[in-house]
């Protein structure tokens, strides 16, 4: 069998559904990659770009989030390859024009000799199925927990009615039966005790027997489940607090889970944090996520940190913002997105 020639090989690549582009890194005087020039590409890549694709285009000038892209170029160059998750959103319409409203890509950045190859595979259908299954799983989990709490509430109510309340009621009857044999002062005291016991019985009936189950919100359940593998593996103390009655859609909740996983994982692995507080504030207009740890901090100017770039990108996707505050005593990340 004769080997495939370069022209034949490129013709095959040109017919692929995957977005394929080849970039040449641009180095500064110290040898650091500061940009990348487009070397070659296939038709799928050219079709999805709004502006004409031209040989030699610079990534810092043409990409929607060039710093994010350059982070992956650097990692591919230094590590050999790296995976990226990318979604075409309304914010990217000026640069990219996919053929469907929702496109979810798995992007492979691969170093090949002196080039970095970018290959984007459309995983939209698979991602949609994953989101549906994930939402169904959390709905089942929430229903199961609510059912368990309701059963526990009923058991507590039965136990109190059959024992505690009955014993208190019997004590009241016993004291009342003794009133006629007591002197005036003791009788007044006994009546006062009966009154107190009657109040206790009424309080139990009102506050306990009529107890309503307080179930965790969907986002609280999701965040606790997202953190469970980290907690189980490291023993770090993670506290999740959710305030407010607002609701956010599954895509925002999915990004919040990813942000929390990334932030807590970094706090434990790189900051040696022993405890992390995750606070969520939800109202009608926005969702705010605050992750605070007691680790030894990090350099917030590390522009090409993949974790920082991913957290920022997930906020910007929903027209939000992410802020990072870090000292030797710990790190706080504030992540905010509007809900409308």
C-alpha positions in Angstrom: 0.0 0.0 0.0 1.4 3.4 -1.0 1.7 6.0 1.7 -0.9 8.8 1.7 0.5 12.0 0.3 0.2 15.4 2.0 -2.4 16.6 -0.4 -4.6 13.5 0.0 -4.2 13.7 3.7 -5.3 17.3 3.8 -8.3 16.5 1.5 -9.4 13.9 4.0 -9.1 16.4 6.9 -11.0 19.0 4.9 -14.0 16.7 4.7 -14.2 16.1 8.5 -17.0 17.4 10.5 -14.5 18.3 13.3 -13.1 21.9 13.4 -9.4 21.5 12.6 -6.8 24.3 12.7 -3.1 24.3 12.9 -1.3 27.2 14.7 2.3 28.3 14.8 3.3 29.6 18.3 4.8 33.2 18.5 7.5 33.6 21.1 8.9 36.7 22.8 12.5 37.4 23.5 12.5 35.3 26.6 11.1 32.3 24.8 7.5 32.5 26.2 4.6 32.0 23.9 2.7 35.2 23.6 0.5 34.5 20.5 -0.2 32.0 17.8 -0.5 32.4 14.0 -3.0 30.4 11.9 -1.0 28.0 9.7 -3.8 26.0 8.0 -7.4 24.9 8.6 -10.2 22.8 7.2 -13.6 23.8 5.8 -15.5 23.2 9.0 -13.3 25.6 10.9 -13.7 28.2 8.2 -17.5 27.8 8.1 -17.9 28.5 11.8 -15.9 31.7 11.7 -17.8 34.9 11.0 -14.8 36.9 9.7 -12.9 35.4 6.7 -10.1 33.0 7.7 -6.8 34.2 6.5 -3.4 32.6 6.7 -1.3 34.1 9.5 -4.2 35.4 11.6 -3.2 36.0 15.2 -5.1 34.2 17.9 -5.0 37.2 20.3 -6.8 39.3 17.6 -9.3 36.8 16.3 -10.4 34.5 19.2 -13.4 35.3 21.4 -11.4 34.8 24.6 -7.8 34.9 23.5 -6.3 34.6 26.9 -8.2 31.4 27.5 -7.1 30.1 24.1 -3.5 31.1 24.8 -3.6 29.2 28.1 -4.5 26.0 26.2 -1.8 26.7 23.6 0.8 27.0 26.4 -0.3 23.9 28.1 -0.4 21.9 24.8 3.1 23.1 24.0 4.5 22.3 27.4 2.5 19.1 28.3 1.9 17.6 24.8 -1.9 17.9 24.8 -4.8 19.3 26.8 -8.6 19.1 26.6 -11.0 22.1 26.6 -14.7 22.3 26.9 -16.2 25.2 24.8 -19.7 26.3 24.1 -20.9 28.7 21.4 -23.1 31.2 23.2 -24.9 34.4 22.2 -21.8 36.3 23.4 -19.6 34.6 20.8 -21.9 35.5 17.8 -19.7 38.3 16.5 -16.8 35.8 16.0 -18.4 32.4 15.6 -21.5 31.3 13.6 -22.4 27.7 14.3 -25.2 25.9 12.4 -27.3 25.3 15.5 -28.4 27.4 18.5 -26.6 25.3 21.0 -23.2 23.8 20.2 -21.0 22.2 22.8 -17.4 21.3 21.8 -14.8 19.1 23.2 -11.5 20.7 22.0 -8.2 18.8 21.8 -5.1 21.0 21.7 -2.2 18.8 20.6 1.4 19.7 20.0 2.7 18.2 16.8 6.3 19.1 16.1 6.6 22.9 16.0 2.8 23.4 15.6 -0.2 23.3 17.9 -3.2 21.6 16.4 -6.7 22.5 17.5 -9.4 19.8 16.9 -13.0 20.6 18.0 -15.5 17.7 18.2 -19.2 18.5 18.4 -20.6 16.8 21.5 -23.9 18.8 21.7 -26.2 15.9 21.6 -24.3 14.0 24.2 -24.1 17.1 26.4 -27.8 17.6 26.1 -28.4 14.0 27.2 -26.0 14.4 30.1 -27.8 17.5 31.4 -31.2 15.8 31.1 -29.9 12.7 33.1 -28.2 14.9 35.6 -31.3 17.0 36.2 -33.4 13.8 36.5 -30.9 12.3 39.0 -31.0 15.4 41.2 -34.8 15.5 41.0 -35.0 11.9 42.2 -32.5 12.6 44.9 -34.4 15.6 46.2 -37.7 13.6 46.2 -36.1 10.7 48.0 -34.7 13.0 50.7 -38.0 14.8 51.1 -39.7 11.5 51.5 -37.2 10.3 54.1 -37.6 13.6 56.1 -41.4 13.3 56.0 -41.2 9.7 57.3 -38.9 10.8 60.1 -41.2 13.7 61.0 -44.2 11.3 61.3 -42.2 8.9 63.4 -41.1 11.7 65.8 -44.7 12.9 66.0 -46.0 9.4 66.9 -43.3 9.0 69.5 -44.1 12.3 71.1 -47.8 11.7 71.1 -47.5 8.2 72.5 -44.9 9.0 75.2 -43.9 12.6 76.1 -47.2 14.4 75.6 -49.2 11.6 77.3 -46.8 11.6 80.3 -47.0 15.4 80.6 -50.8 15.2 80.4 -50.9 12.5 83.1 -48.7 14.7 85.3 -51.2 17.6 84.9 -54.1 15.3 85.9 -52.2 14.0 88.9 -51.3 17.5 90.2 -54.9 18.6 89.7 -56.2 15.7 91.7 -54.0 16.7 94.6 -55.1 20.4 94.7 -58.0 19.8 97.1 -55.7 18.3 99.8 -53.2 21.1 99.7 -53.0 24.4 101.6 -53.7 27.7 99.8 -50.1 28.6 99.0 -49.3 25.1 97.7 -52.5 25.0 95.7 -51.5 28.2 93.9 -48.1 26.8 93.2 -49.6 23.5 91.9 -52.0 25.4 89.6 -49.0 27.4 88.3 -47.1 24.2 87.6 -50.2 22.8 85.8 -50.4 26.0 83.7 -46.7 25.6 82.8 -47.1 22.0 81.8 -50.2 22.8 79.7 -48.2 25.5 77.9 -45.4 23.0 77.2 -47.9 20.5 75.8 -49.4 23.2 73.6 -46.0 24.3 72.4 -45.0 20.7 71.5 -48.2 20.2 69.6 -47.8 23.5 67.7 -44.0 23.4 67.0 -43.3 19.7 66.8 -46.4 17.8 65.8 -47.2 20.3 63.2 -43.5 20.4 62.0 -43.0 21.0 58.3 -40.2 19.4 56.5 -37.4 21.8 55.6 -35.8 20.2 52.5 -32.6 21.5 51.0 -32.8 23.5 47.8 -31.9 21.9 44.5 -28.6 24.0 44.3 -27.6 23.0 47.8 -28.1 19.3 47.1 -26.2 19.7 43.8 -23.2 21.5 45.4 -23.0 19.0 48.3 -23.0 16.1 45.9 -20.3 17.9 43.7 -18.1 18.3 46.7 -18.5 14.8 48.2 -15.7 13.2 46.1 -13.3 15.9 47.3 -14.4 15.7 50.9 -14.2 11.9 50.9 -10.7 11.9 49.3 -9.1 14.6 51.4 -11.2 15.1 54.6 -11.4 18.8 54.1 -14.3 20.5 56.0 -16.7 21.9 53.4 -19.7 24.0 54.5 -22.5 24.9 52.0 -24.9 27.7 52.9 -27.7 28.8 50.5 -29.7 31.9 51.1 -32.6 33.4 49.1 -35.6 32.1 47.3 -34.4 32.7 43.8 -34.2 30.0 41.1 -31.6 29.5 38.4 -31.7 27.3 35.3 -29.8 24.0 34.9 -27.0 25.6 32.8 -26.2 28.1 35.5 -26.3 25.4 38.2 -24.0 23.2 36.1 -21.5 26.1 35.9 -21.8 26.7 39.6 -21.0 23.1 40.3 -18.0 23.2 38.0 -16.7 26.5 39.6 -17.1 25.1 43.2 -15.3 21.8 42.2 -12.5 23.7 40.6 -12.1 26.2 43.4 -12.3 23.7 46.3 -10.0 21.2 44.5 -7.4 24.0 44.0 -7.7 25.2 47.6 -7.0 21.7 48.9 -4.3 20.6 46.3 -2.4 23.8 45.9 -3.3 25.8 49.0 -3.4 23.0 51.6 -6.7 24.4 52.9 -8.3 22.6 55.8 -11.8 24.2 55.6 -13.8 25.8 52.9 -17.1 27.8 53.1 -19.3 27.9 50.0 -22.0 30.6 50.2 -24.8 31.0 47.6 -27.1 34.1 47.5 -30.1 33.8 45.1 -32.6 36.5 44.4 -34.9 37.3 41.5 -32.1 39.1 39.6 -28.8 37.3 40.2 -26.9 34.4 41.6 -23.8 35.1 43.7 -21.3 32.3 44.7 -18.6 32.9 47.3 -15.9 30.3 48.0 -13.6 31.1 50.9 -10.8 28.9 52.2 -8.1 29.0 54.8 -5.2 27.9 52.6 -2.0 29.8 52.0 -3.2 31.6 48.9 -1.9 31.9 45.3 -0.8 34.5 42.8 -3.9 36.0 41.3 -1.9 37.5 38.5 -1.2 34.0 37.1 -3.0 35.0 33.9 -2.7 31.6 32.2 -3.8 29.5 35.1 -6.4 27.2 33.5 -8.5 27.1 36.7 -8.8 30.9 36.9 -9.5 31.2 33.2 -12.2 28.5 33.4 -13.9 30.1 36.4 -13.9 33.5 34.6 -15.1 32.1 31.4 -18.0 30.4 33.1 -19.1 33.7 34.6 -18.6 35.7 31.3 -20.7 33.1 29.5 -23.7 34.4 31.4 -22.7 38.0 31.3 -21.3 37.8 34.8 -18.0 38.3 36.5 -15.5 36.5 38.8 -13.2 38.2 41.3 -10.2 36.6 43.1 -8.8 37.8 46.5 -5.9 35.9 47.9 -3.5 36.4 50.8 -1.3 34.1 52.9 -4.3 33.5 55.2 -6.6 32.2 52.5 -8.5 32.8 49.2 -11.9 34.2 48.4 -13.5 33.8 45.0 -16.7 35.8 44.2 -18.6 34.6 41.2 -21.8 36.5 40.1 -24.1 36.1 37.2 -27.5 37.8 36.3 -30.5 35.5 36.1 -32.3 37.5 33.4 
